[in-house]
Amino acid sequence: VINTINNLEDLNLGRTIILNKTLTSFKNAIRHVMNKSEHEISKVFKEYKEVLPLVLLGYDATLEFEYKIEEVGDGTTKPDIFLLDEQNERVTLVELKRADAIMFGAKYRVDTLRVKTEFSNAIHQTNIQRTKLSQSNDNYHYNIPKSILVYGNIENEITDEVDIDLVKKNLNILRYNNKDLIIMTYNEIFERIDLILKDEK
């Protein structure tokens, strides 16, 4: 029995070491490509698909890249990543954008920042994807999908006139008004990875 316990402890230690190395490599790889093309970003996410659900969702899920939503509207819609948690019947669609994509512009009114057109379009893109998926499938959990939009970096939003608190306030208001969408910045992905690494130690 003691030998079995020791073997299990060794196995768990080995898994922890592998997970830590993989997460650290994933973080470094993202840093290398996050301001490059969406295709390059997608390649890195695909390379580290074993840890991707843990980082994005906090739990395990099966995933498919460039999932095709067909025969709804004009042509085929392809979210970058399709995540399926079969146990809890949850579907999440992921759209990847660049880290140097800017979310907000100058101040518009008191406590209000202008939303960049590309950011607004990306949010709307995720809304369209969810709607088309729900229309294309009769399975219950396909009819109530969620989305993750990986977009931008908080640090890039700070200017002489706009501080981090105002950026976070405006971003959280957008999140509140898009409850089926998780807007996740690259600095938040790094924070999630660091938190997992800390918990695994």
N, C-alpha and C positions, 0 to 999 in steps of 0.2 A: 504493500500500500504506500509506504514512504517513497519507494522508487517511482511509483506511478505519479504521486504528487510532485516529486522533484522534476519528473519528465514534463508534466503539465506546466510547471512554473518556467522551465527552460523554453518550452514551446511558446508560452505567452510572452516571455522576454524577447524571443526571436521575432515574433510578430510585431511587437512594439518597436523594435529596432528598425525593421523593414518599413513599417508605417512612417516612422519619423524621418527616415532617409528619403522616402518617396515624397512626403509632404514638403520637405525642405527643397528637394529637386524641383517639384512642381512650382513652388513659390519663386525660385530663381529663374525657371523657364518662363513664367508669366512676365516677370520683370523685363526679360530680354525681348519679348514680342508685343507687349501690351500697347505700344504706340505704333505698331506696324499694321499690316492689313488684317481685316477680319478673318481672312483665310489662314494666315499665319497663327493668329490667336486660336482659331478653331483646331488647328493641327496640334497645338500644345495641350489643349483641353482633352482632345481625343487620346493623346499619348498617355495621359494620366487619368484615364476613365475609371480606373479601379478606385480612386479616392475622391473622384469628382462629386458623387452624390453626398458623401460625408461632408465635404466642404460647403456645397451649395445648400443642402437640405438638412444636414445633421443626422441623417439616417441612410440606410442602404436602399438602393433602387436599381432596376435595370435601365439601360439607356441606349438610345439609338441616335446617331448623328444624321443630320439632314433628313429628318423624318418627313415623309410626304403626306400632305393632306390633299386628297384628290377629289375631283368631281364636285367641287363646290365653288360657284362663281367662275371667274375667268382663270383657267389654268390651275397649276399645282402650287400650293403654298408649302414652303419648307422651313420650319423653325430650325435653328441650328442644332438644338438637342431636344430629344423627347425623353423624359424621365417617367418611369412607371414604378410605383410602389404597389405591388400586387397584393401584399398582405393587408394594407389599409385602403386599397382601391383609390389611390391618388395619382393623378396625372399632372405633370408640370412641364411646360414648354419653356425652353431657354433661348434667349436671343443675345448674341454676343456683339458688342460694339467696342470701339477703341477707348483706351484710357485717356487719351488726349482730347476726346470729344467733350465739348463744353456744354454744361447743362443750363447755365444761367448767364444773362448779360448784366447790364447796368441796372440800377434801381429804377423802378417804374413808379411806385408810390411808397408811402411809409411802410417799412417792413416787407415790401414786395419787390421781388426781382423779376426781370423779364425772362420768360422761358424761351430758350433757343429753339428755333424751328426744327432743327434736326432731332433734338431731344423730344420735343412734342410728337414728331412723326414716329420716332422709335416706340414711344408709349402706345401710340395709336396702332402701330404695326402689331404689337403683342395683343391688343384688343381684337384685331381682325383675326389673328391666328387662333385665339381661343374660341371665337364665334364660329369659325369654319370647322374647327375640330368637333365642337358640340353638334354641329349640323351634319357631320359626315359619319357619325357613329351612334349606334343604338345602346351601347354599353353605358350604364349609369355614370361611372366615374369618368368617362370620356366627355360627358355632358356638363361637367362642372370642373374643368381644368383650371389650374393656376399658371402663372407665368413668372419667370425671373428675367429681368433685363439687366445684363452686366454692362455698365455704362460709366465712363468718366472716372474722375479721381477728385476727391474733395479738395486736395491741395491745389489743384489747377484752377479752382473757382475763386480763390482768395486774391483780392486786389487791394489797392490803397483805400478804396471806398467800400469794399465788401469784405466783412470779416467772416470767420468760420461759423460763428453762431447764427448769423443771418442766412448763410448757405444751408446749414442744417435745418433751420426753421422752415425755410421754403421747401426743401427736399422732403421733410416729414409731412408737410401739408399735402404735397403731391402724392406721397405714399398713402396718406389717410383717404384721399379721394380716389384712389385706384386700389381698392382692397383685394382684388384678385391678382395683383401684380406686386412682386417684390423687386424694387429697384436697388441693385447692389453695385456699389462702386468698387473699384479695384483695391483701394485701401481697406475696404471692409472685408474683401476676400483675404487679404494678407492678415488682417486681425483675426479672422476665423481660423486660418491655418495656425497662427501663433497660439491661439487658445487651445486648439486640439493638441498641439505639441506640448503645451504646458500641462494639460490634463494627463497626457500619456507618460509624463516623467514620474 
